[in-house]
Amino acid sequence: MSSADYSEAARKFARLLEIMAHLRAPDGCPWDRRQTFDSIKPYLLEETYEVLDAIDRRAWPELAEELGDLMLQAVFFAQMASEEGLFTIADSLDAIAEKLIRRHPHVFAEAQAETPEDVKRRWDQIKLEEKQAAGRARAGWLEGIPRAQPALMEAQQLTAKAAAVGFDWQQAGQVLEKLAEELRELDEACRRGVQEEIKEEIGDLLFVLVNLARLLKVDAEQALRETNVKFRSRFSYLEKKLSEQGRSLDDATLEEMDNFWNEAKKDEAKKQE
């Protein structure tokens, strides 16, 4: 970006701040004025997922808009904090700028980091030192991992953190053996028909799968998101084919739906050739 681009971005960000302050003012919007830190948390999650969806679909114009919506959430939180005398958006911007410089000594200082793995190790070490200096170091090794996030992401972070101190499988084959064991235990629970046991075994199975994904350097959350997109596409294909015949999903047999599903798979394969 050129200096002119930076200036334009700064001007437009300042305008967003002014608009948000106006919305929260006594003569502003009744809905915006009524919101609290807790009431807008769901919108933060919603906008985050909409950003991820736009990225998955490579919908770049939509992504530009969704990123704006996501930035609004940060500005909204900061405006409420400012009104209560807690902090301002400037404090947040200072905090992230200083953090980026502090945690990249290989860029902004004399430290060395040759690989992404070196950078990640240094980042984690600096982060721990910061928390210790601020008296915020947590007692447990896993305590810094947020609980309020998608379960697959949490599981991947938990296992990665445990692996950092050597609590890990050495190779994917060992995880596959554990996966087979968990499948057997799930089968046994299903035979007993005890719902709580079944739920527990399903959880164990998912956790092992996340471990396998991590060892194979696959983001489990993203992998499932991509599979969800694929499922949507194939299901829409069979729905469209039935519609072309003047029929609905309720009219189709499972065999017919399977046939259209397989057609969709073949169509995908042709497009990838």
C-alpha positions in Angstrom: 0.0 0.0 0.0 1.1 3.5 -0.8 1.1 6.4 1.8 -2.0 7.7 0.0 -3.7 4.3 0.5 -2.8 4.3 4.2 -4.2 7.8 4.6 -7.4 6.9 2.8 -7.8 3.8 5.0 -7.2 5.9 8.1 -9.8 8.5 7.0 -12.4 5.8 6.4 -11.7 4.0 9.7 -12.1 7.3 11.5 -15.5 7.8 9.7 -16.6 4.4 10.9 -15.7 5.4 14.5 -17.7 8.6 14.2 -20.7 6.7 12.8 -20.5 4.2 15.7 -20.3 6.9 18.3 -23.3 8.7 16.7 -25.3 5.5 16.8 -24.6 5.1 20.5 -25.3 8.8 21.3 -28.5 9.9 23.1 -29.9 11.0 19.7 -28.7 7.9 18.0 -30.3 4.5 17.3 -32.4 3.0 20.1 -31.3 -0.5 19.2 -27.6 0.3 19.1 -27.9 2.2 22.4 -29.5 -0.7 24.1 -26.8 -3.2 23.3 -24.3 -4.5 25.8 -21.0 -6.5 25.7 -23.0 -9.7 26.2 -25.9 -9.0 23.8 -23.7 -8.5 20.7 -21.4 -11.5 21.3 -23.6 -13.7 19.0 -23.2 -11.2 16.2 -19.4 -11.4 16.5 -19.6 -15.2 16.1 -22.1 -14.8 13.2 -19.9 -12.3 11.3 -16.8 -14.5 11.9 -18.5 -17.5 10.3 -19.7 -15.4 7.4 -16.1 -14.3 6.8 -15.0 -17.9 6.7 -17.9 -18.9 4.4 -16.9 -16.1 1.9 -13.3 -17.4 2.0 -14.4 -21.0 1.4 -16.4 -19.9 -1.6 -13.7 -17.6 -2.9 -16.3 -14.8 -3.0 -13.9 -11.9 -2.8 -16.4 -9.0 -3.2 -18.5 -10.6 -0.4 -15.3 -11.1 1.7 -14.6 -7.3 1.5 -18.1 -6.7 2.8 -17.9 -9.3 5.5 -14.6 -8.1 6.7 -16.2 -4.7 7.1 -19.0 -6.3 9.2 -16.4 -8.0 11.3 -14.5 -4.8 11.9 -17.8 -3.2 13.0 -18.0 -5.7 15.9 -14.6 -4.7 17.1 -15.5 -1.0 16.9 -18.8 -1.7 18.6 -17.1 -3.3 21.6 -14.5 -0.6 21.8 -17.1 2.2 21.7 -19.0 0.6 24.7 -15.7 0.2 26.5 -14.9 3.9 25.9 -18.3 5.0 27.2 -17.6 3.1 30.5 -14.0 4.5 30.7 -12.4 1.1 30.3 -10.3 1.6 27.2 -10.6 3.1 23.7 -10.1 1.7 20.2 -6.7 3.5 20.1 -5.6 1.3 23.1 -6.6 -1.8 21.1 -4.7 -0.7 18.0 -1.6 0.2 20.1 -1.8 -3.2 21.8 -1.9 -5.2 18.6 0.8 -3.1 16.9 3.2 -3.4 19.8 2.4 -7.2 20.2 3.2 -7.8 16.5 6.5 -6.0 16.8 7.4 -7.7 20.1 6.6 -11.2 18.8 8.5 -10.8 15.6 12.0 -10.1 16.8 13.3 -11.9 13.7 11.8 -9.1 11.6 12.0 -6.0 13.9 15.1 -6.9 15.9 18.2 -9.1 15.7 16.7 -12.5 16.5 16.9 -15.3 13.9 14.0 -17.6 12.7 14.6 -19.6 9.6 11.3 -21.6 9.3 7.6 -21.1 10.2 8.1 -23.7 13.0 10.9 -21.5 14.4 8.6 -18.5 14.3 5.8 -20.4 16.1 8.1 -21.6 18.9 9.4 -18.1 19.4 5.9 -16.7 19.4 4.7 -19.1 22.0 7.7 -18.5 24.2 7.4 -14.7 24.0 3.6 -15.0 24.7 4.4 -17.1 27.9 7.0 -14.5 29.0 4.5 -11.7 28.5 1.9 -13.4 30.7 4.4 -14.2 33.4 5.6 -10.6 33.4 2.0 -9.3 33.7 1.2 -11.9 36.4 -1.3 -13.6 34.2 0.4 -16.9 33.6 -2.1 -19.7 34.1 -1.5 -22.6 36.4 -2.3 -25.3 33.9 -0.5 -25.9 30.6 -3.8 -26.1 28.7 -5.6 -23.2 30.5 -4.7 -20.6 27.8 -6.8 -22.4 25.2 -10.3 -20.8 24.9 -13.3 -23.0 25.7 -15.7 -20.8 23.7 -14.8 -22.0 20.2 -15.8 -24.8 17.9 -15.1 -28.1 19.5 -12.9 -29.4 16.6 -10.7 -26.3 16.8 -10.5 -26.6 20.6 -9.5 -30.3 20.3 -6.8 -29.5 17.7 -5.4 -26.8 19.9 -5.5 -29.0 23.0 -3.6 -31.8 21.4 -1.1 -29.5 19.7 -0.4 -27.9 23.1 0.0 -31.3 24.8 2.3 -32.4 21.9 4.5 -29.5 22.6 5.7 -31.1 25.8 6.0 -34.6 24.3 2.5 -35.9 25.1 1.8 -37.2 21.6 1.9 -40.2 19.2 5.0 -40.5 17.2 3.3 -41.4 13.9 -0.1 -41.5 12.2 -0.1 -45.3 12.2 -0.4 -45.3 16.0 -3.4 -43.0 15.8 -5.0 -45.3 13.2 -4.7 -48.2 15.7 -6.3 -46.1 18.4 -9.0 -45.1 15.9 -9.8 -48.8 15.3 -9.9 -49.4 19.1 -12.4 -46.5 19.5 -14.6 -47.8 16.7 -14.7 -51.2 18.5 -15.7 -49.5 21.7 -18.4 -47.5 19.9 -19.8 -50.7 18.4 -19.9 -52.3 21.9 -21.7 -49.2 23.3 -24.2 -49.4 20.4 -24.9 -53.0 21.2 -25.5 -52.2 24.8 -27.8 -49.4 23.8 -26.8 -47.0 26.6 -27.1 -43.5 25.1 -24.6 -41.8 27.5 -22.0 -44.4 26.6 -22.6 -44.0 22.9 -22.2 -40.2 23.2 -19.0 -40.6 25.1 -17.6 -43.0 22.6 -18.6 -40.7 19.7 -16.7 -37.9 21.5 -13.6 -40.1 21.9 -13.7 -41.1 18.3 -13.9 -37.5 17.1 -11.0 -36.6 19.4 -8.8 -39.3 17.9 -9.8 -38.2 14.4 -8.7 -34.6 15.3 -5.4 -36.0 16.5 -4.9 -37.9 13.3 -5.7 -34.7 11.3 -3.1 -32.7 13.3 -0.4 -35.3 12.8 -1.1 -35.3 9.0 -0.9 -31.5 9.1 -4.6 -31.1 8.2 -6.8 -28.5 9.9 -9.7 -30.6 11.1 -12.2 -27.7 11.3 -11.4 -26.5 7.7 -11.5 -30.1 6.4 -15.0 -30.6 7.8 -16.1 -27.2 6.4 -14.9 -28.2 3.0 -16.8 -31.5 3.3 -19.9 -29.6 4.3 -19.6 -27.5 1.1 -19.2 -30.7 -0.9 -22.3 -32.2 0.7 -24.3 -29.0 0.0 -23.3 -29.1 -3.6 -24.1 -32.7 -4.2 -27.4 -32.6 -2.3 -28.4 -29.5 -4.3 -27.6 -31.4 -7.5 -29.9 -34.3 -6.7 -32.6 -31.8 -5.6 -32.2 -30.0 -9.0 -32.4 -33.2 -11.0 -35.6 -34.2 -9.2 -37.1 -30.8 -9.8 -36.3 -31.1 -13.5 -38.5 -34.2 -13.5 -41.3 -32.3 -11.8 -40.7 -34.2 -8.5 -39.6 -33.3 -5.0 -37.4 -34.9 -2.4 -40.4 -36.5 -0.8 -41.3 -38.3 -4.0 -37.8 -39.9 -4.5 -36.6 -43.3 -3.2 -33.2 -43.6 -1.5 -31.9 -45.5 -4.5 -32.9 -42.7 -6.9 -31.2 -40.1 -4.6 -28.1 -42.3 -4.4 -28.0 -42.4 -8.2 -28.1 -38.6 -8.5 -25.6 -38.3 -5.7 -23.1 -40.5 -7.7 -23.8 -38.4 -10.8 -22.8 -35.3 -8.9 -19.6 -37.0 -7.8 -18.8 -37.9 -11.4 -19.6 -34.4 -12.5 -17.2 -33.0 -9.9 -14.4 -35.4 -11.0 -14.8 -34.3 -14.6 -14.5 -30.7 -13.6 -11.2 -31.4 -11.8 -9.6 -33.2 -14.7 
